[in-house]
Amino acid sequence: MNIFNESELVRRLQKDDVDAFDSLYHRYQKALYFNILKITRNNEVTSDILQEVFMALWEKRLSLDINHSVAGWLFVVSYNKSITYLQKELKLSMSCLDTDIEKSYVSREEIDLSEIRSKLLYEAMEHLSPQKRKVFELCKIQGKSYEETARELRISKHTVKEYLVMSLKYVKEYVKQHPEYQSVYLNAAIFAILASR
């Protein structure tokens, strides 16, 4: 499936086409599962969040923009739901441990930064060309190799590498150009994600 018939699937989804929903589910569920698992470290919770993400896709289908990446949307929703889960767990553990207010504030701030980081990455991805965005999604979000990405997009491995280098450079510049998000902690966290995925 390429980026163009992904738009067609979204059109069909907006007409309540269950087959289109199933196609998107089978396309992205595995990558999303592993992304969520990296955050939650819990298989059962990961499965629950994954189901919530696809329920949200169905519920929000009419508001999806067919010109924007469904994969990016799913990634952000899954990331935010995972962070919300961690936030609830953190509150629960803090109430049990009787942690002081100052520590609570720091933890909440870190969670807010995680949400901002997710939003900023998604915004940057939306400014990439369709082909570069697809390469970025496949390599950095879905964790596919250059070879797998080249095969799926029917381009050379060299082109995949080139597009990825340009995309990473653009995303880093995008982060630097947004002073409202300037924070040594936040920038370091984003660059760590870009390097590790």
C-alpha positions as CSV (number, residue, x, y, z in Angstrom):
1,M,0.0,0.0,0.0
2,N,1.4,3.4,-0.9
3,I,0.6,6.9,0.5
4,F,-1.9,7.6,-2.3
5,N,-4.2,4.6,-1.8
6,E,-3.9,5.4,1.9
7,S,-5.9,8.6,1.1
8,E,-8.4,6.4,-0.7
9,L,-8.8,4.2,2.4
10,V,-9.5,7.3,4.5
11,R,-12.2,8.4,2.0
12,R,-13.8,5.0,2.2
13,L,-13.4,5.0,6.0
14,Q,-15.3,8.3,6.1
15,K,-18.2,6.5,4.3
16,D,-18.3,3.9,7.1
17,D,-16.4,1.3,5.0
18,V,-15.4,-1.4,7.6
19,D,-13.1,-3.1,5.1
20,A,-11.1,0.2,4.8
21,F,-10.9,0.3,8.6
22,D,-9.7,-3.3,8.7
23,S,-7.0,-2.5,6.0
24,L,-5.7,0.4,8.1
25,Y,-5.8,-1.8,11.3
26,H,-3.7,-4.6,9.6
27,R,-1.4,-2.1,8.1
28,Y,-0.4,-0.2,11.3
29,Q,-1.4,-2.3,14.4
30,K,1.9,-4.1,14.7
31,A,4.1,-1.0,14.5
32,L,1.8,0.9,16.9
33,Y,1.8,-2.1,19.3
34,F,5.6,-2.0,19.6
35,N,5.7,1.8,19.9
36,I,3.2,1.7,22.8
37,L,5.0,-1.2,24.4
38,K,8.2,0.8,24.5
39,I,6.4,3.4,26.6
40,T,4.2,1.2,28.9
41,R,6.4,-1.9,29.2
42,N,3.2,-3.9,29.8
43,N,1.7,-6.2,27.2
44,E,-1.8,-6.2,28.6
45,V,-1.9,-2.4,28.9
46,T,-0.4,-2.1,25.4
47,S,-3.2,-4.2,23.9
48,D,-5.8,-2.1,25.7
49,I,-4.3,1.2,24.4
50,L,-4.0,-0.2,20.9
51,Q,-7.7,-1.0,20.9
52,E,-8.5,2.5,22.2
53,V,-6.4,4.0,19.4
54,F,-8.4,2.2,16.7
55,M,-11.7,3.0,18.4
56,A,-10.6,6.7,18.3
57,L,-9.8,6.3,14.6
58,W,-13.3,5.0,13.9
59,E,-14.9,7.7,16.1
60,K,-12.9,10.5,14.5
61,R,-13.0,9.2,10.9
62,L,-15.1,12.1,9.7
63,S,-12.7,14.7,11.0
64,L,-9.6,13.1,9.4
65,D,-7.8,15.1,6.7
66,I,-7.2,12.9,3.7
67,N,-4.2,15.0,2.7
68,H,-2.4,14.3,6.0
69,S,-0.8,11.1,7.1
70,V,-3.0,8.5,8.9
71,A,0.2,6.9,10.3
72,G,1.3,10.1,11.8
73,W,-2.2,10.7,13.3
74,L,-2.2,7.1,14.8
75,F,1.3,7.6,16.2
76,V,0.4,10.8,18.0
77,V,-2.9,9.3,19.4
78,S,-1.1,6.2,20.6
79,Y,1.7,8.2,22.1
80,N,-0.6,10.5,23.9
81,K,-2.8,7.6,25.3
82,S,0.4,5.9,26.5
83,I,1.5,9.1,28.2
84,T,-1.9,9.4,29.8
85,Y,-1.6,5.9,31.1
86,L,1.8,6.7,32.6
87,Q,0.4,9.8,34.2
88,K,-2.4,7.8,35.9
89,E,0.1,5.3,37.1
90,L,2.3,8.0,38.4
91,K,-0.5,9.7,40.3
92,L,-1.5,6.3,41.8
93,S,2.1,5.5,42.9
94,M,2.5,9.1,44.3
95,S,-0.6,8.8,46.4
96,C,0.6,5.4,47.7
97,L,4.1,6.8,48.5
98,D,2.9,10.1,49.9
99,T,5.3,12.1,47.7
100,D,5.6,15.8,48.3
101,I,4.1,18.4,46.0
102,E,7.4,19.5,44.5
103,K,8.2,16.1,43.1
104,S,4.6,15.8,41.8
105,Y,5.1,19.1,39.9
106,V,8.3,18.0,38.3
107,S,6.8,14.7,37.2
108,R,3.7,16.5,35.7
109,E,6.1,18.9,33.8
110,E,8.0,15.9,32.3
111,I,4.7,14.4,31.1
112,D,3.7,17.8,29.6
113,L,7.0,17.9,27.8
114,S,6.4,14.4,26.4
115,E,3.1,15.5,24.9
116,I,4.7,18.7,23.4
117,R,7.5,16.5,22.0
118,S,4.9,14.2,20.3
119,K,3.0,17.2,18.9
120,L,6.1,18.9,17.6
121,L,7.3,15.7,15.8
122,Y,3.9,15.3,14.2
123,E,3.9,19.0,13.0
124,A,7.4,18.6,11.6
125,M,6.4,15.4,9.7
126,E,3.4,17.1,8.2
127,H,5.7,19.6,6.5
128,L,7.7,16.9,4.7
129,S,7.0,16.0,1.1
130,P,4.7,12.9,0.8
131,Q,7.6,10.6,-0.2
132,K,10.0,11.9,2.5
133,R,7.2,11.7,5.1
134,K,6.5,8.1,4.1
135,V,10.2,7.2,4.4
136,F,10.4,8.9,7.8
137,E,7.3,7.0,9.0
138,L,8.5,3.7,7.8
139,C,12.0,4.0,9.2
140,K,11.6,6.1,12.3
141,I,8.0,5.3,13.5
142,Q,7.5,1.8,12.2
143,G,11.2,0.8,12.7
144,K,11.6,-0.7,9.2
145,S,15.0,-1.2,7.7
146,Y,16.2,0.7,4.6
147,E,15.7,-2.5,2.6
148,E,12.1,-3.0,3.7
149,T,11.3,0.6,3.1
150,A,12.9,0.6,-0.3
151,R,10.9,-2.5,-1.3
152,E,7.6,-1.1,0.0
153,L,8.0,2.3,-1.8
154,R,9.7,0.8,-4.9
155,I,12.7,3.1,-4.6
156,S,16.4,2.3,-4.1
157,K,18.0,1.8,-0.7
158,H,20.2,4.8,-1.5
159,T,17.2,7.0,-2.1
160,V,15.6,5.9,1.2
161,K,18.8,6.8,3.1
162,E,19.0,10.2,1.3
163,Y,15.4,11.0,2.0
164,L,15.8,10.0,5.7
165,V,18.9,12.2,6.1
166,M,17.0,15.1,4.6
167,S,13.9,14.4,6.7
168,L,15.9,14.2,10.0
169,K,17.7,17.4,9.1
170,Y,14.4,19.2,8.5
171,V,12.8,17.9,11.7
172,K,15.8,19.0,13.8
173,E,15.7,22.5,12.1
174,Y,11.9,22.7,12.7
175,V,12.4,22.1,16.4
176,K,15.1,24.8,16.6
177,Q,12.9,27.3,14.8
178,H,10.1,27.0,17.4
179,P,11.1,29.1,20.4
180,E,7.9,28.3,22.2
181,Y,9.3,24.7,22.5
182,Q,12.8,25.7,23.4
183,S,14.1,23.6,26.3
184,V,17.4,21.8,26.6
185,Y,15.5,18.8,28.0
186,L,12.9,18.8,25.3
187,N,15.3,19.2,22.4
188,A,17.6,16.5,23.8
189,A,14.6,14.2,24.1
190,I,13.4,14.7,20.6
191,F,16.9,14.2,19.1
192,A,17.3,11.0,21.2
193,I,14.0,9.7,19.7
194,L,15.2,10.6,16.2
195,A,18.5,8.7,16.8
196,S,17.0,5.7,18.5
197,R,14.0,4.7,16.4
